[in-house]
Each structure stands twice: as C-alpha cells, then as structure tokens.
C-alpha cells in the first residue's frame, strides 16, 4: 500500500503556483454565486410554461436530485482536495480513458456557462433602447450584440487575471447582492400580489407528469441549481479544504434550493389572470422577455423592475466570472493528469493558470455562434453538466470498496445506497433533456475524443513523461454507457421516437444505470493503482519548500 501524505495538500502555495488563499466563505460564495445566476431571472417563467403550477414539483425533484449529487461530491471533495476535482475522481477510479472522458465533460460544462450568462445579460438589457439592436427576433446576436458579448467575456477574463484573492473578494461582494435581490423580490412581490387561485385556474398540472419531468432539464431547473461544484474546483486554492469543502458544497445547495422554490411559488401566485388566460403554454405579459422585471412593472412595482434590470447584469455576471475561473482550473487538472499539454499548468506571478483563461475566452466566443437562444444553450449545458456529475457516484462506489480506510473528513451516511441512486438520478436528468439536445452533446463528445485522444496519441508516440495511461480494461463499460444512453433517448418519448412509453422509460434508465454502476465497480482500477494515481497528484501538487 502506498502511504499518501495528504497533509502535503494543506499548504499555502503548491509547486506549480496555485495559491491557497480561499476560506470557507469564499468557497461557499463561489458555489452560491454560481447557483444564483441567470437561472433565477428566467427559470420560474420557463418552468411554468412547460409544467404549469406543477413546476413547483419540478423544482423540488430537481433540488432532491442535486442534493444527492452534492452529498457524494462533499465526501469526495474532502478526500481529494485538488484543483479541478470533478475532472480527477474518475481518473483515480478508472484510469486514463475514463478520466479523460469525464474531464472533457467537466471542461465542456464549465466552458459553456459563461456564454450562457452573457446571453442572459444581453437578453435582459433589451429592455433599454440602446440594447434593442443586440439580438435578432430568434435570440441570436447581431453584429453589435456579438461585440458586446466579446467585451463581457473579456471582462470575466481580466478579473480572473488579477488573482484568486481578488476574484474571491469580487465574487463575495457580488454574491451578497445576488442573494439579497431574489429574497427581497420574493417578499416585496408576494405582499399584496399573491393570488392562490392561480395554482388551480387551469389545473395544477395541465401538462401532466411529462411536463413536470421535462421542466427539470429543458426549462433550466437543473441548470439553475448547478454550481455547487465550484467550491470543489477551487480545492487547490482552499486554506482548509478538508474542513471547508463539504460545508461549502452542502451549504450552497441548501441556500440555492430554498431561494428557487420560493421564487417559483411567488411568480405563479403574483401573475394577473389575464397573463395566462389562454393557458400556461401561452403565458404572455408586457416585458415577459425579462420575466421578473416585467412582472414587477405589471403589478405596479416599477422601482423594483429597475433594480431587477440592474441585477440582470450583476447576477449572470458573477456566475460567468466564477465559471471562467472554473474552466481554467479544470483544464489545469486535465493537464495534471496528462490529457492536455503542459502549457495549461503554467501560472503567472499571481498564481493564475493564464493559458486556460485564454482558451476559456476563445471558447466563450465560439459558443455565441451556433445557439440561437438562452433556452437552447441551457438544454445543452444541463446534459453536459449532469454527464460530468455522473462520474462522481461511480468513483464513490469504487473508493468505498477499494479505499475503505482512506481519510474522509466528511463521511456520507448511507453512501453505498445514495451513490447508485444518485447515478440513476443523474441519468434520468440527462434523458429528460431530450434527444434534440443529446445528439448535439454526442457531437461535442466525439470532438473531445478527437482533441484529447489526439494529444494522448501524440504524447505516447513521443514518449513524453506525462503521457496518460488510458487503461481500456478499467473503462470497458464507458462506451456501452454513452451509446446506451443515446439509444434510450433516441427511442424514448422526450424528443425521440416514442417507442418507450412514459414511466417505462424511467424503469429502463434506472435498470440500465444500475447495470453500468455494478459493471464499472467490477472493472475499476486495483487499490494499488488508485493509490499510485493519488500519490502522483500529491507529488505534483505538493508545496515548494
């Protein structure tokens, strides 16, 4: 057995330059600041159009799903407090091929959130005359809108270049605002504008169970609740990661879930009957393109709408800022594991992985091109996000069996049950995103294999010291998993052929998920191989003395 000195991770600065400057509040606010972004500005309106008042149930299901995933991540984050953690857990458990794959999913998710937030900022800004020419009718950016989007992406990168301490302070200040505004909006709008009959005027669940389930993925509910992993991505810069990571992860989910459920309840209750007179699918009122600000104006709270239009810059901006950070840290982790060139590990004098930030900026610009609206971007990123998260429960199951005595600052009660359950839930969320989204995700996955696989081939052919070991045997389940989920989606009723009926499709996804879970555990890396991978990270991330 390899004795890993995890105390080596509790340092002020690692050998490659990342500074451990972030405390508990900085970590928690990184996650909360990611959770409370454009999702609160659009989520309630998008969800009620898809599910009716039963969108409340959609939010509750989504919250439970995210809590399950967060619980698993809380234990893993304490066990392995390393930068870009979500990209590394599958690497430890299943070796290079699985690590490369889930690392790509993680990077893809992080890199595409900042453009979503920029789209949201520009969408709300359309309220003002100077910004009306930034978007076409279908939501795509005009030339002037594209220029503005590029400037906003550049602003995210500039703040990140100032260093993680400045980033933490900037994000903390923005997050206090981002929490205060939704809470104030909930209270102010509800007082004198809450109509209980709205919940039953056209039936509580006019679109049935399918509407409730569709809303979880397609309307932005899961997207809104995602972000708890930001504390984990910054683990390499945490002052006390073993203590603070579990607290920050679970605390951020609790705060976000409560705020979003209350927002949905108040949004439904405050709408005038005339706004959904023709049914929830045809919800319409003046200013609906900026749902909460438009609603505030509609109920006579014009001053609040001004605050909300201002918040439409701050909330998405704060989230875009922290995800720009996450993208560079995930690429840093990919490079550490040998999946990407070493240039991604280079840091400047402030300890910032600068090349990852540059690539994050360029990726953001590309993302403004193919997607016509916030809604389509959300559908894509939700499925990419949850595919990334699905690697954690699989890794958890392996560590529970093969590293039972490894130090765990936070030990998840009932983890051996919650872990496979969270894997099932993750795959259901992916499935509910719909075939139209998943085939696009499939294209992105193939692109990732071309890029990262090409580098792995190059590194191996040149006998580079950091060439990854792909470990095909330990990841033999992975191709079957990815193809199988695609086939189920294609044959299912959420944008697919409809050959698998509602409820039966849930059983199919659940059964398939459990088979993959057991298969993955059975073929995972041996304990000595896992510990060797961990030791390599401790050595490369260890402090300079």
N, C-alpha and C positions, 0 to 999 in steps of 0.2 A: 504494500500500500504506500502511496506517495503522501508524505505529510506536507500539506499546503499551509503556508503561513499567511492566513487571511488578515492578520494584523498589518501585513505589508500594504494592505489596501487603505488602511485608515491613516492617510498621510496628507500633508499639506500640498504636495505637488508631485505628480508622477514623472517618471523619467522622460516621457515624451512631451511634457509641458502642460497637461491639464491641471488647473489649479483647484484645490478643494476649498472653495470659498462659500459654498451654499449651505445654509442651515435649514431647519425644519420648515419655517415659514416660507423661505424661498422655494423649497421643493414643492410644498403643498400648493403654493400660489402658481407655480409653473403648471401644475396639473389643473387646478381650478381655472386658471386663466385660459387654458386650452379648452376646457369643457364649456365655459361660458363665452361663446364667440358668436358667430353669425347664426348658430342654431337657435338661440333664444329669440332672435329677431324674426326668423322665418318659420321655425319648427311648428309652433302652435297652429298657424294658418295652414301650412302644408298638410299636417296630420289630420285636421278636422275635415278637409276636403276629401281625403281618402277614406276616412273611417267614421266621420260624423262625431257626435259626442263620445262615442266609444273610443275615441283617440286617447282618452284618459287611461283606458285599459292598455292600450298600446304602449303608452309611456311607462306604466307600471311593469309590464312584461319586459320592456327594454331595460328598465332600471334593475330588475332582478337578474337579467342576463349579464349586464355589465358588472354587477356586484359579484357574481360567480367568477367571472374572468379576473376581476380585480383581486379577489381573495387569493387566487392561485398566483397572480403576479406579486402580491405582497410577500408571500413566503419566498418566492424565487429572487425577488429584489434584495431581500435581506441576506440570502445565501450567497449571491453573486453580485456584489455592489460594484459593477464595472460599467464604463461608458457604453452607451448603445446596447443596454442589456437585452432588450427584446430580440435583437439580431443575434444574440450569442447563446441563449439557452438551448435551442435545437442543435447548435454546433456541438455543445458539450455532450448532449444525449445521443445524437445520431451521426456525428461526424460531419465531414465536409459537404456532401451533396445536400443533405437536409439543411445544414447551417447556411449554405449559400442560397438555397431556395427561400427559406424564411427570412434571411437577411434581405433579400431582394424585395419580398413582400413588405417588410418593415420600412425599407427605404422608399418604396413606391408610395406607401401610405403617407409617410412624413413629408415627402417632397411635393405632394399634390394638395396638401391642406392650405398652405399659404396662398396659392392662387384662388382657391375657393373663397377665402376670406376677402381677398381683393375684389373678387366678383361681387361679393355681398356689399362691400363698402361702396362700390360704384353703383350698384343697383339702388341702394337707399339714397345715394346722392342725387339720383334722377329727379328727386323732389324739387331741387333748386334749378333755376333756369340755366345757370352756367353749365350744368352737368347733363342736361336733357339730350345732348348730342353724343353722349358717351356710349350708348347702346342702341343697337337696332331693335326692331319690334320683337324679334325672336330671342333676344337676350345676348346675342353675340356683340362683341366690342367693335365699335367704329375705329377709324384710324386714331382719332383723338383719344378715345377711350383706351385703346391699346397703349398709347404713350403714357397716359396717366397710370395704367396698371403697371407698366415697367418701372415708373418712378416710385410707386408704392413698394414694389418688390425690392428695389434698390435701397429704400429707407430701412426695410427689415434687415438687410444685409449690413448696412452701415452701423446700426445699433449693435448688432452681433459682433462686429469687429472691435467694438470698444471694450469687449471682455465680459466674462461671465458675471463678475460682480456688478458692473453697470447694468447688464441685462437683468439680473435678479432684482435690482432696485427699481428699474424701469417697469418690469413686469409686475412687481408687487404693487406699485402705485396704481398702475392701470387696473389690476385685479380688484383692488378695493372699490374702485369706481364701478367695475363690471358686476360686482355683487350687489352694490348699493342700488344701482339703477333698476334692475329687474325686481328686486324686493320692494322698492318704492312704487314701481309701476303696478305690481300686484295689489298693494294696499290702496293706492290712490284711485285706480280704475274700478276696483271692486266696490268701493264706498259709493253708494247711490247709483251704481250702474250694473248691478248683478240681478239677472232675471232667471230664476230656477227653471221656469217653463221652457227655456231654450234647449234644455237637455232632452226633452221629450217631444218637442214641437213636430219634428219629422221622424220620430223614432230615435231611440238611444243609439242603436246600431243599424242604420239604414243600409249599410253595405255588407252586413253580416260578418262572420268570422274572417272571411278572406280580406275584407277591408281592414280589420283590426291587425291582422298579421302583415299585410302589405305595408301598412303605415310604419311598422317598426323599422324596415330597411329603406323603403323607397321614398318616404316623405322626410327623412332626415332625423328621425328619432335617435337611432343608434349613432349616427354621425354627431348629433348634438351631445350625446353622453360620452363619446370617446374623448380621450385626452389624459386619462389618469396615468398613463404610462410615461408621461413627460418627466415625472419625478425619477422614474427608473432609468430613462435615457440619460439623465444628468447624474447618475450614481457616481460616476468617476470624478465628479466635482463637488460631492457632498462631504461636509465636515464629519458627520457621524452617520454613515449610510445604514449601518445595521440597525440602529435605533430609529432613524427618521424615515427611511423608505416605506416600511409598512404603514406607519402613521399617516404619511403624506398621501399614499395611494388610496387607502380606505377613507380617509377624511375628505378627500376631494370628491370621491364618488357620492358620499352622503350629501355633501353640500349641493352638488350639481343635480342630483335626482330630486331632492325636495324642491328646489327652485323651479325646475322644468315642469313637474307635475302641477304645482300651484299656478304656473303661467298658463298651462292648458285649461285648467278649470276656470280661471278668471277670463280668459279670452273667449271661451264659449259663452259664459254667463253674461258678459258685457255687450255682446253683439245685439244691435237692434234687429227685430224680427224681419224687417224689410231686407236686410242684407243676405238672408238665406231663404227668402220667400219661395224660391224655385228649387229648393233642396240644397244640401250641403255641397254637392259636387259643383254647384253654380254659385258658390259664395261670391258676393261682389259688394263692394262699397267704395266710396271715393278714397283714393290713396292706398288701395289694397296692395300695390307694389311694394310699399313699406308697411306691412300689416299692423304692427303695434302703433306706429306713429299715426297712420291713417285712422285707426280705431280711436286713439286719444283725441284727434280732431273731431271725429264723428260724435263723440259723447261730450263735447264742449270743453275739452282739456287741451286747448291749443298750446298753452305754455309747456305742457308735458311733451307734446309732439316735438317741440323744438329741442328739448333735452334728448329725446329719443333719436332724432336725426343726428345729433352730436354723438350719441352713444354708438350709432351705426358706423362711426369712424373708429372710435376707441375700442369697442368690444372685438370686432373682427380684426382690427389692427393688432391688438395684444395677442390674440391667438395666432395670427400669421407670424408674428415676431418669434414666439416660442417654438413654433413648428419649423421655422427656418433654422433655429438652433438645433432642434432635434435631428433635422436632416443631416447636418454636418457631423453630429455625434454618431448617427447610425452608420454613415459612410466611414467614419473613423473606426467603428467596431468591425465593419466589413473588412477594412484593410488590415486590422489587427489579426483577423482570422485568416488572412491570406487570400481573400476573394477579390480584392481590388488593389490597384497599385499603391505603393508605399507613400506616394505624394499626398494621399488623403490623411495620413497621420502627421504631416508636418504642421507645426503650430508656430504662431508668431510670438512676439515678445509678451503679449498679454495672455498667452496660453490658448489662443483661438485656432482651431483647425481651419485655416483660411481657404484651402483648396476646396474642401467640402462646401463651404459657404458660396464660393463662386459657382460651383456646379448646381447648388440649390437655386441660385438666382437664375441661371440659364434654363433649368428645368421648369421653373415657375413661368418663365416667358413662353416656353413651348406649350404649356398647359392652357394658355389663353386661346390657343388656336382651334383645337378640334371640337370643343364642347360648347354648345350654344347657350347654356344657362347654368345657374347655380344648382338647379334641381338635378340635371344630368351629372354634373361634377360630384354632387353628393352621393348619387347612386353608385357611381364608380368607386369613390373613395371608401364608402361604407363596406363594400365587399372586399376591397383590398385590405382595409383595416382589420376586419374580423378574420380574414385568412391569415394575417400576421399573428393575431392573438391566438389562433388555433394551435400554434406551435407550443405555446406555454403549457397547456394542460397535458399534452403528450410528453413534454420534457419532465413535467412534475411527476407523472406516473413512473417514469424511468428512475428519477432521483429517489423517489420514495422507496423503490425496491432495491436499488443498487448502491445508494449512498445513505443508508438509514441513520448513520451516526454523524453525518456531516452537520456542522453547526447551523442551527436555524434560529435566528433571533426572534422570528415570528413563526409559530407552527400552526398551520391551518387545521382547526378541529374538523374531523371527518373528511380529511383531504382526499382519501382514496375513493370516496364516493363523489365528492364535489368535483374532482378533477375530470373523470369521464363525463359527468353531467355537463360541465362547462364546455367540454369539447362538442357534445351533442348540440348544445345551445348555440355555439359559435357557427356550426354548420347549418343550423336552421336559419340563422340570420343571413348567412351567405345565400342560401336557397331563396329566401323571401325577397332578396334584392332583384330577382327576376333574370330570365335568360338574356334579355336585351342588354343588360349590364354585364352579365357574367361572360358572354362571349368576347366582349371588349377586354375584360380583365384577362381572359385567356391569351389574347394577343399580347398584352403587356407582359404576361408571364413568359411567353416564348421569347420576347425581346430581351428579358432579363437573363434567360439562359444563354442567349447568343452573346450578350455583353460579358457577363460574369464567367460563363463557361469558356468563352474565348480567351479571357485573361488567365483562367486556370490552365488551359492548354498551353498558352504561351509560357507561363511560369514553370510548368512542368518540363516543357521541351527545352527551356534554357537552364534547367536545373537550379532555379532560384531557391534560396534557402527558405523563403516563406511560401513556396508552392503548396497549395492546400491538398490534403489527403481527402479524396471525395467519398471514400467509404460507401461504395454502392450497396454492399450487403446490409449495412445498418439502416439504409434508407430505401430498401426494396419496396416498401409499402407506399412511398410517396407518389410515384407515377399513377398507381391504381387509385390513390386518394383524389388526386387532382382531376384525372379523367372521369372517375366515378361521379364526383360532384357535378361535373359538367354534363354528364349524361342524364343524371337525375333532374337537373334544372331544365335541360332540353325537353325531357318527356313530361315534366310537371306542368302545373296549372298557373304558374306565375310567369307569364310571358312565353311559356314553352308550348309543346304540342297538346297538352291537356290530357295525356293518356294515363296519368297518375292522378287520381281524384284527391280532393281536399281531405285531410286527416290521414288518408292512406299515405300521402306523400310525407307527412311528418313521421309516420312509423318507418317508412323506407329510409329517410335520412337518419333517424335515430339508430336503426339497426346497422346501417352501413357505417355510421360513425363509431359504434362500439366495436365492430369488426376491425376497423382500421386502428382503433385505440389498442386493442389486445395485440394485434399484429405488430404494431410499432414497438410496444413494450418488449415483445418476444425477440425482436431482431435488433434491438438497440445496442449501442456500444457496451463493451465489458467495463466493469468498475475501474480497472486499472487504466483503460483507455480514456474514460471520462476524467479521472483524476489527473492524467497526463495533460489533457487539454486545459484543465483548470490551472495546473501548475504553470503551463506556458503563458497563460494570461497574467498570473501573479508576477511572473518574472518580467514580462514585457511592460506591465503596468506598475511595477514597483517603483518606489521613490529613488531619486538620485540622492546620494549621501555626500 
